[in-house]
Amino acid sequence: MPVSELFARARAERPGHTALIDAEGPLTYDGLGALVDRAAGWLRRRGVRPGDRVVHAGPGDRTFLALMWAAFRAGAVFVPVHPDLTDDQLRHIVRDCGAGLAICRPAAGADARTAVEPARAAEEIRSADGEFADGGATTVEVADGAIALLIYTSGTTGRPKGVVCPHRQVLAAVRAIDARLGHRADDVVLCRLPLSFDYGLYQALLCAHAGATLVLADRGGDLALVRAIERHGVTVVPLVPSLARILTLLSGKLRGPAKVRLFTNTGARPSRAVTEELLAAFPGSVFASMYGMTECKRISVLDPALYADHPDSVGHVIPGDHVRITGPDGRTLPPGETGEIVVWGDTVMAGYWGVPLDRQDRYARRADGSLELRTGDRGRLGVDGLLYFAGRDDDLVKRRGVRVGLAEIEDAAERVPGVYAAVAPRPAAEDAPLLLAVQTALTAREVREALARHLDPARLPDRIVPLDALPLTANGKPDRAAVARLLAAPEAPEAPEAPEPLEAPEAPEAADAARPEAAGPGPAAVPGAAGPATGPGPGPVPDAPEAAAGAGTTDTTDTTAPLRNTHAPAGV
């Protein structure tokens, strides 16, 4: 079954139900379907054939959705890319995937077989009056293993790689996530995430699966977000930390009880204090913490009923997937022991585009021929099957001969009353000072005294720097590199050092990105992945400017909101 069937079924069963609400107004499933028909005919007229890669670097709006569903229906491979990436970044993606059609700026799409500017594509599709619809309604028969999506994600080498997402795995992820979250046909899902970000894109897939309504938030400001929740009767809100904080601060502006029943979150998590404030501000709502990454979409979901007793868990493994925890030698560890999280099962994607499997350090072939994903994340399984995330391998540093997780230090800081968020940039070397930036009104000494009750000397920062706000990426993820630059700058705020400094006071190098993806090599030419890799790319894609608002716009109000930096995998 192709992914396009999700929308086709919703259209057939609920033609008059509102499918989408965006800046242009509401659109029923039948109305959006008519736009999909035109987009499918337009793709055919542009020479798109089954298996062709269609790069879309335009706004995340109704045209984006129409082209996505149309590409699935045509048997093409949809490649969503944020329009704010530089021409160099876009050009690398266009070349790497061998795009048949690139909907992007002319300079970036020059290497595609055909390139069209986003505004022109939208105008042609919308103003066709049926010109392109003829012949567009046919769904091409595609194998379950055919590629539906290529989602480019960052790597530790700074080379964006396309994660190959076949129809089978995408549908498995949608069904497994929905089995845990329970989307309903009467749900109204507010999406303030970029649709080029897979956490945002899957909101559209989940809504189609349930026949629900998707609301794409525009950049009308934060108060407009609260008004949208009221006006449209929003029931489900996918969160990033900055959005969680905004909603807690503005909840007093609600003019009556809201209908929100479910908040979801993956990647960087709001602090426990912010989450509790949020649930109190929206009575009757619950919080579902999730864990995953683009390479397998989702791994676990915490049942909201378990959040109060297990707030640090990321839940049970989703249906169809399996997790084991391995030690340095690859041996499976028993419950309670911390090691690398390894996952296999229905949602594990087909590797990286055009990269031989034997050159990949994340995907490996199992005895039954399936792939397993070595996440590079550390965690443990409880005897009850609950999964706990403990940080990334590249978040580990060595101090005084002790392996220390930066996430552990940040978590301890965020447990200090009055600390809203914390980021510990990776030190430049083992003997370099460990710095900690905290968003708080407390003094550095007050934070240090509190931390000293919970952290041993090897984990206690050498210098603590209180800041009014911590920088975020536009996805709402912690911007470790920006924090490191801020702390290294000569004008960075000074704070008292430890009474007995552990290291010489030298500035650290810029830290790694919030979630470097598996950078090694990637599958032996994945079936259908004929496009050759072209060498190093321009830089990590997910942490390039991405809009916090829907419809592909950037809302700068999100860039100073507090966050909790527990785990921020790119595009989850």
N, C-alpha and C positions, 0 to 999 in steps of 0.2 A: 504494500500500500504506500503510495507516495504521500509526502507531507501535505500536498495540495488538497488531499481528501478531507483534512481537518476543516478547512474553510468551506469546501464544497458541501459537506454534510450540514454544517451550521447554516449555510445559505439556503439549502433545500428545506431544512426543518424549521428555520426561524427567519424567513425572508423579511418580515416586517419589524423584527426586533432590532434595536439600535446596536450596531456593531462597533461604532467608533464615534467619539466626540473629540473634536480638535478645534483649533482656532477658527476654522471655517464653519463649525457647527456640527450637528449630528448627521450620521450616515447609517442607514439600515444595512443589514447584511445583503439585501438585494441591491441596494444602491452602491455599496462597496464592490459587490460582485460585478456590476456593470462596468465599474472602473477597472477591475481586474481583467474583464474580457477585452477591454480596449488595450490595456497594457500587454496582454498576451498577443493580440494581433500586431501591436506596435513592435514587439520583440521579433515576431516572425518577419515583418517587413524589413527590419534592420538586419536580417540574416542570421539571427540567433538559432542555433541548432542544438539538439540534445547533447549534453556534455559540455557545451560552451560555458565559459566563465563570464558572468555578468557582474562587473564591479560597479557598485553604487556608492558614490561619495557625495550625495546630495542631502538635503534636509531630511530629518526623520519625521515625515508627515504622511498623509494619505497616499501620496504618490509612491513613497517608499514601500508602504504596505502592498499597494497594488502591484508594483513591480516584483516584490518578493514572492507573492502568491502566484503571479504570472510566470515567473522563472521556474518555480517548482512544477507548475502545470506543463511547462514546455520541456521539462526534462533537463533544463539548464542548471548551472551551479551558481547560486547567489552568493556574492562576496560583499558583505556590508562593511563599509569603511567610513570613518568619521570625516566630514568635509573639512575640518580644521587642520588635518594633517598637512604637512608641507608638500609641495610638488615633488620633492625628492622622495619622501616617504610613499606618496601615492604612486609615483612612477615605479618604485621598486615592487610594489604589490602588483601593479598592472603587468610588469614584465615577469615577475616570479610565477604568477598563475597563468600566464599566456592568455590574457583576457580577449575574448571574442568581441565583447562590447564593454566600453568603459564610460559610465555616466559620471563625468567629473570635469574639472577644469581642463581646457585644451592642452596646456603644457604638460599636465600630469598623465594624460591619456594618449599621448602621441604614439606609444608603442602597441596599443590595442589594434585589433583589426578594424574596429569602428569606434569612434569616440563622439560623444554628444554631451553638450553642457547640460547640467541638471535642469535649469530653468526651461531650456528648449524642449527637453524630454517631457517635462510636466505639461507644458503648453500643448505639445503635439498630442499627447495622450488624452488630455482633458477636453480639447476643442475639436476632436475628430468627428463628433456626431455620428459615430458608428462606422467611420471610414476604416478603422483598424479592427473593429470588432469581428468582422467576417472571418471565419476560420480561426478565431482566437479562442473559441470555447472548447476546442478539442484538447483533451488531456493526453499527453504522450505517455505511453506505457513505459515505466522505468522499473528496473530491478530494485529489490529492497536494499541491495548493497550499493546502488548508484549514489553518487555524491549529491547532497542537497545544498550544503553550505560549506564555504571555506571561511573560517574565522581567523584572522591574523592576530597573533599574540606575541608578546615580547619574549626575548630570550636573554640568557646571561651574557651572550656574546653581543647583545644589542642588535641581533638580526631577527626581524619579524618573520615568523613562520606561520604558514597556513595550516590550521588544524582541520583535518578532513572529517566532515560530519555527514555520514551517509543517512539516507532516509530512515533506515531501520533504527539506528541509534537515536536520531532526533525524536522519532515517535516514541521510542522506549523511554527517553528522558521525560517527555511531556506526560506520558501516562503514569510514570513512577512518581514524578513530582506531584501530579494531581491526586494520586492515590493517598498521598500524605497530607496535602493541603486542602483537598476537598473543595475546589472551585465549583460554584453553582451557576445555573443559567441566569439567575437574577443578580449575580454579582456585577459590581461596577468597579473596575480596577484602575486606579490612578497610576499613571506611569510618568514619572519625571526623570526617567533614565534615558540616555541616548539609545535609540534603536540599533545603532551600530555596536553597542555594548551587549553581549549576549544575555545578560540579566534583563535588559530592556526588551530585546528581541523576543525572548521566550515568553514575555507577558502577552504578546500578540498571539503566539501559538497556544498558550494556555487558555486565553479568552475564546479562541476559535474552538478549541476542544470542548469547552463547556457551553458554548453559545452565549457567552457573557459579553459585557460592554467594556471596551477599552477607552480610557480617557487619556489623551496626550496633553499633558500640562504645557501651556505656553509660557513665555517669559514675562507674564504680567506682574511679576513681583511675588514676594512671599505671602503677603496678605491675600492676593488673588488665589493662591493655592488653597488657603483655608476656605475661601468663598466657593472654589470649585468642589471641595469636599462636601460642602453644604448643598450647593445648587444641584449637583448631579447625584447626590445620594451615594457617595463612594463607600464601598464596603471593604475593599482590599487595597493596602498600600505597601508596595515593595520599597524598602528603605536602604539608604546609605546613611552613615552616621550623621553627616551634616543635615540631611533632611529630617532625621529623627529629632535633632536639637531644634531645628526651626519650628517643627510642629509643637514641641513642648513649649517653646517660648510664645508661640502665637495661639495656642489653644484657648486662651482667655478671650480671643476675638470671636470664637464661635458664638453664634446667636441662638443656639439651641442644641439639643442632643444630636450628636453625629451618628451616622449609621455604620461607621467603621467597625468591623468585626475581627479583622486579621491584619497584622503587620508581619511582613516577611523580611528577612535579611540574609545576605550572604556576603562573604568577603570581610572587609573591616566591619567590626561590630560596634554598635553604640555601647557606651559604658553601661554598667548595670544600673547606675543611678539615673541616667537619661532614660533607659528603657522603662524603669519603674515609674518615672514621671510621666512618660508617654502613655502607659497603660492607665494611669490614674486620670489623665486628662481626657481619655476616650473610654469612658466606662463601658464594660462589656466586651472590650477588645482583648485579643490575645496576641502573643508574640511567638513566631516560628523561626528559630535560628537554623540556618542551613550551611552546609559546607560542600564545596566542589571547586572545579576549575574547568576551563574551556575544554581541556583534553578529555573530559568525561562528563561534562556539564554539571551533574550533581552527584554527590556521594552519600550524603546523609541529611536527614531532616529531624529536628527535635520536635516531638509532639508538644504543642503548647501546654498541655496539662502537666508536663514534666518540668517546665521551665523554673517554677518556684523552687523545686528541690534540687534541680541540676542546672543552674544558670550558666555554668561554664562548659556544658556539653554541647556538641553540635549534633547530637541525636543518634538514632539508629540508622543503619545503612538502608538505603531505599530498596524497594522490591526489584529483584533481578540483578542486583550487584552484590559483591562480596569484598570484604576487606580483611587483610591480615597486617600485622605489625612485624616488621623485620629488623633484625640487628645488622651491624656492619658486615657480617658474613653472609647475609641473605637468609639466615635462619629465622623461622617464624617464632616470635616471642609470645609468652603466655600473657593472659590478662593482667593488667596493672603495670606492665613494663613499657617504657617509652622507646619508640624506634620510628623507622620510616613507615608512613602509611602507603600501602600497596593495594590497588583496587583492580578487580576484574569483573566482567559481567556485561549486561545488556547495553549500558550507556557509555562504555569505553569507546572512544572514537577510533578512527582507522589510521591514526598516526599523523605525521606531518607531510604536507604536499611535496611530492617530488624528491624526497630524501630517502635513501636506502635504509631499510630497517636495521641493518647491522651497524649503521652510523648513529643510531639513536640511543640516548642514555635514559630515556624515560619510558618508552614503549619496549616491551620484550614479548617474544612469542612463547606461549604456553604449550604444554605437551599436546593439548587438544587442538592446537592451531589458532586459538583465539589470542588476543593481545591482553596483556596486563599493563597497568600504568604505575610506574614508580613515581609517586607524586613529588618527592623532594621535601615533603612536609613531615614533621614529627608529630606523633600523637600516641595515644594508648587506648586500648579497649577495656572497658570495665567488665566484670563478670556478668553484668546485666546486659551486655551488648552495646552499651552506650559508648560513643566515640568521643574522645577529647582531643582537641587540637592543641599542640604545644609549641608551634613555631615552625619556621622553615630551616632546612639544613644551612642555608646561607644566612640565617639569623643568628647562628651560633658563633660565638667568639671565644677565644681562650684568654683568661686573665689569671695570673698567678698559678698557671698550670691547670686551672679549672675551666671546663667547658661551660659557658654561660649563654643562656638564651636571652636575646634582647627583648623578646616578647614577654618573658617572665618579669623583667625589670619594669617594663611599661605597665604590665598588669598590676604589679605591686603598687606603682605610683598612682594608678587610677583608682585603687582601693582607698587611698588617703582622702578623707572627707575634705571637700573643697578643691580637689584636682579634677578638672573636667576631662583632660586628655594628656597623653604623654607620648613622646617619641625619643627613642635612644638611637641615634645614628651609629652605624657600624664604625668602630675605631679604625684608624688608618693602619695600625699594626698592633701586635699583642702588647707592646709596651707603651702604646699611645693612651692618653686619658680617655676614660669613658664619660661622655657627656649625656645629659638628660634634659630635654626641653619639656616644660610642663605648662599647661594652660591653667592658670590659677591666680587668685588674689593673695595666696599665702606667700610668705617669704621663702627664699631658698633654704634657710636654716630650719624653718618649720617643716618643710617637706622632708629634709634630710633626717630630722629627728624622728619623724613618723616612719620613714623607710628603714631606719636603723633597727626598728623593732621587728622588721619582717625580712630583711635581707642580710646575708652574711657579708663580710668585708669584700670578698671577691666580686659580689654583685652590686655593691653599693657604688653609685656613680661618683666620679672624682669631682664633677662640677654639675650643679643643677641650675638651670636658667629658666626663671619664670617668664612667660610671655603672655601678652594679651590674647593672642590667637595663634594657632598653629596652621601652617600652610597645608592646603589639601590640593590634590589634583582635581580637575573639573569633574571627575567621576565621584568625588567625595572620598577618595582614598587618601591615606596618609602619604604626603610627599616627603619621603625621607631625604631625598637629594636636596630639596629646598631647605629643609630643616638643617641639614649639615652645612650648607652654604651660609645660612643665617648665623649659625653658631661660630663658623670659622671667620666670618667677616670681622674686621677690626672694630666696627661700631656695635658688634653684638653686645647685648646687655650682659654685664658681668654679675656674677653671683658668688657668694662665699664658697670657697672650696672646702673640701673635707678638712677636719682639724689636722689630719696627717695625710697629705696627698699621696696617693699610691704611685702616681706616674708624673713624669715631667709635663708641665702644662703646654702642650703643643696642639695646634688645631688639627682636627681629623680631616680626612679626605671626604669627599661627597660620598654618601652612602649609596648602596644599591637601590634600584627602584623598589616601590612598595611590594611588588610581587613579580620578581624575575621569573619568567616561565622556563620550562625545561629547555635549555639551550642547546643541548647537544644536538647531535645530528637528528635526523628524523626519519616513514616507512619505506621499505624498499619500494621503490616506486609503487605507491598505493594504486590499486586498480583504478584506472581512469585518470590517474594523476600524471599526465604526460608532460606537463609544463616543467621545464628544467629549473632547478634552483639557480640563482644568478650570483651567489656570493653574498657578502655582508650587505645588510640593508642599512637604512638610515638611522634606525634607532627604535626603541620600544614603542610599539603602536598604542597599546592601551593607555599609557601614561602621557601620550600626546594630548593636546587640548581636546577634551570631550565635554559636551554640554551636560550640565546637571539638569537642565530642563528638557522636556520633550520637544518634539519638532525640530531637533537638531540645533537648538539655540543655547547660548552660554549665559548662565545667570551668575554674575560675579558675586552675588550675595552669599553664595555657598562657599566661597573660598576662604572664609575666616571662621566658619562654624567649627565647634569642637568635634573631635572624633576619638574613637578608640582603635588603636592600631593592633589588632590581634592577628588578622590575616587578610590580605587583600590580593587574592589571585586575580590576574588580569581577566576581563570579559566574562565574569561568572554571574 
